[in-house]
Each structure stands twice: as C-alpha cells, then as structure tokens.
Amino acid sequence: MTEFIQNFGLAVRHFRESHGWSQELLAEKADLNRSYLGEVERGRVMPSLATAQKLASALDISLSGLLAHCEQQAA
C-alpha cells in the first residue's frame, strides 16, 4: 500500500508540473491546504476519494486517469 501512496503523490506532482503550476496554485484550485498537498506529493498521506477527486478536477483529468497513471508507475 505504501508504494501506491507514493505513486499517487508522484502522479499528482507529474500532472501539476506538466501544467507548470506551483503547489500553491494547485492547492488553491483544489481548495486544499498547500502543506497537505506537499504531504500528498511526498507520499506521506493518502487523500480521501473526495480529495483525490478535487485534485483530479483541478488538474483537468479524470480520477480514473489519475489512478491509471499510478498503476503505470507501479508496473
């Protein structure tokens, strides 16, 4: 499970950086605390499904697309 949490954080970071956004900007768009987003990206916390959906929406990707990217990281 720890690997999945780390891969989720890497996926969020990947899509954030592909948009050229700072953590602050993504946190604002997703209505999250910036320090919490940092914890997600470092794989220290696993967000709830509702929070994962907020992140996916802010990144303009489906939640299933975000999760699929996590699975690709694990392969």
Summary of the structure (lengths in Angstrom):
residues: 75
radius of gyration: 10.8
end to end distance: 14.3
largest distance: 31.5
contacts: 213
relative contact order: 0.22
helix: 73%
strand: 0%
